[in-house]
């Protein structure tokens, strides 16, 4: 499968970045015009603990190297409607949402993997009686051990339709560009498509969803480009102030070029299981906990291992 060479990647990446930044600036100006009378403020903080049974799979794949981390998070956002669309032919005006998130992860022993993740999201949406549509723009940056690691720019148009009182369907396209501060060979452009079908057993209180998707990542170095197919089955149930969820995900990733270290085309398979509970508490607090198991199978030795994950987080939202 053909992938774009480094020179093309650089040009395409710059064009994608400029387009997304200009779009976000344009919509931010519209947001400022609408903000005084139509905005709703939202903010929150969180603190939690996470356990990863194998945070260093490449050092020795026969031995699990687990560690605990403390995760601090915060977000600030606003949402509202554009008044200029209220008198339009649509049933409802355009709605917007803007949000900034930051999280700080600190490991107990593996301090070299301490990380800070920041993201900015802007979304436009229109919700009709049967059909809804939206477009979201995301800019994210991750640093590891105090050094810039990854920047991500993504734009995602999508649409959904309520087919009946018991069935909802949604489709989405993801256009993204990733830039690695110290690994330019992995800089890439991405094209992803996914569709989701929801069986509404009791509206949004109790439902099952199946998501199927594919993604093509064209990297600056052909060795890191790949095609990926993914399927996810999820169950969610809400009982008063308690939410339960179960999920399983399967991913098949086929790389585009020969990996010299194994003298073969690299192939990865990932099977993930997770279960979680979220409890709504008084005064804006909520508690969320989850457990998961990941099975990684690959003909690349350091990517062939199993992993267990635990997470418990206390949130406060305004």
ChimeraX attribute file (.defattr): number of C-alpha atoms within 10 A of each C-alpha:
attribute: neighborCount
match mode: 1-to-1
recipient: residues
	/A:1	11
	/A:2	9
	/A:3	22
	/A:4	18
	/A:5	13
	/A:6	19
	/A:7	10
	/A:8	12
	/A:9	20
	/A:10	17
	/A:11	10
	/A:12	16
	/A:13	20
	/A:14	12
	/A:15	11
	/A:16	18
	/A:17	18
	/A:18	13
	/A:19	12
	/A:20	18
	/A:21	14
	/A:22	11
	/A:23	14
	/A:24	20
	/A:25	11
	/A:26	11
	/A:27	16
	/A:28	15
	/A:29	11
	/A:30	13
	/A:31	22
	/A:32	10
	/A:33	13
	/A:34	18
	/A:35	17
	/A:36	10
	/A:37	11
	/A:38	15
	/A:39	18
	/A:40	13
	/A:41	12
	/A:42	14
	/A:43	15
	/A:44	16
	/A:45	18
	/A:46	18
	/A:47	16
	/A:48	18
	/A:49	18
	/A:50	20
	/A:51	18
	/A:52	20
	/A:53	18
	/A:54	20
	/A:55	17
	/A:56	17
	/A:57	20
	/A:58	13
	/A:59	12
	/A:60	13
	/A:61	16
	/A:62	12
	/A:63	12
	/A:64	18
	/A:65	16
	/A:66	17
	/A:67	16
	/A:68	19
	/A:69	21
	/A:70	18
	/A:71	21
	/A:72	18
	/A:73	19
	/A:74	18
	/A:75	18
	/A:76	17
	/A:77	18
	/A:78	18
	/A:79	20
	/A:80	21
	/A:81	23
	/A:82	19
	/A:83	15
	/A:84	10
	/A:85	14
	/A:86	13
	/A:87	10
	/A:88	11
	/A:89	8
	/A:90	12
	/A:91	13
	/A:92	15
	/A:93	20
	/A:94	20
	/A:95	18
	/A:96	23
	/A:97	18
	/A:98	21
	/A:99	18
	/A:100	18
	/A:101	18
	/A:102	18
	/A:103	18
	/A:104	18
	/A:105	20
	/A:106	20
	/A:107	19
	/A:108	12
	/A:109	12
	/A:110	15
	/A:111	13
	/A:112	11
	/A:113	18
	/A:114	19
	/A:115	20
	/A:116	22
	/A:117	18
	/A:118	18
	/A:119	18
	/A:120	19
	/A:121	18
	/A:122	23
	/A:123	20
	/A:124	20
	/A:125	19
	/A:126	18
	/A:127	18
	/A:128	14
	/A:129	9
	/A:130	11
	/A:131	15
	/A:132	15
	/A:133	18
	/A:134	18
	/A:135	18
	/A:136	19
	/A:137	22
	/A:138	20
	/A:139	21
	/A:140	18
	/A:141	19
	/A:142	21
	/A:143	18
	/A:144	16
	/A:145	13
	/A:146	12
	/A:147	12
	/A:148	15
	/A:149	18
	/A:150	18
	/A:151	19
	/A:152	19
	/A:153	23
	/A:154	21
	/A:155	21
	/A:156	17
	/A:157	17
	/A:158	18
	/A:159	18
	/A:160	19
	/A:161	18
	/A:162	16
	/A:163	12
	/A:164	11
	/A:165	11
	/A:166	13
	/A:167	17
	/A:168	19
	/A:169	19
	/A:170	18
	/A:171	18
	/A:172	18
	/A:173	19
	/A:174	18
	/A:175	17
	/A:176	23
	/A:177	24
	/A:178	22
	/A:179	21
	/A:180	17
	/A:181	15
	/A:182	12
	/A:183	10
	/A:184	14
	/A:185	16
	/A:186	21
	/A:187	26
	/A:188	28
	/A:189	26
	/A:190	18
	/A:191	16
	/A:192	18
	/A:193	17
	/A:194	18
	/A:195	18
	/A:196	18
	/A:197	18
	/A:198	22
	/A:199	19
	/A:200	17
	/A:201	14
	/A:202	12
	/A:203	13
	/A:204	13
	/A:205	13
	/A:206	17
	/A:207	19
	/A:208	19
	/A:209	18
	/A:210	18
	/A:211	18
	/A:212	17
	/A:213	18
	/A:214	18
	/A:215	19
	/A:216	21
	/A:217	25
	/A:218	27
	/A:219	26
	/A:220	22
	/A:221	18
	/A:222	23
	/A:223	19
	/A:224	20
	/A:225	26
	/A:226	21
	/A:227	18
	/A:228	17
	/A:229	18
	/A:230	18
	/A:231	18
	/A:232	18
	/A:233	18
	/A:234	18
	/A:235	17
	/A:236	17
	/A:237	18
	/A:238	17
	/A:239	10
	/A:240	9
	/A:241	10
	/A:242	15
	/A:243	17
	/A:244	16
	/A:245	18
	/A:246	18
	/A:247	18
	/A:248	18
	/A:249	18
	/A:250	17
	/A:251	17
	/A:252	16
	/A:253	20
	/A:254	16
	/A:255	21
	/A:256	21
	/A:257	18
	/A:258	14
	/A:259	15
	/A:260	10
	/A:261	9
	/A:262	11
	/A:263	8
	/A:264	13
	/A:265	15
	/A:266	21
	/A:267	16
	/A:268	17
	/A:269	19
	/A:270	19
	/A:271	18
	/A:272	18
	/A:273	19
	/A:274	18
	/A:275	17
	/A:276	18
	/A:277	18
	/A:278	19
	/A:279	17
	/A:280	15
	/A:281	14
	/A:282	7
	/A:283	9
	/A:284	11
	/A:285	16
	/A:286	18
	/A:287	17
	/A:288	17
	/A:289	17
	/A:290	18
	/A:291	17
	/A:292	18
	/A:293	18
	/A:294	18
	/A:295	15
	/A:296	17
	/A:297	18
	/A:298	15
	/A:299	14
	/A:300	15
	/A:301	14
	/A:302	16
	/A:303	17
	/A:304	18
	/A:305	20
	/A:306	19
	/A:307	18
	/A:308	19
	/A:309	18
	/A:310	18
	/A:311	19
	/A:312	19
	/A:313	19
	/A:314	18
	/A:315	18
	/A:316	17
	/A:317	15
	/A:318	11
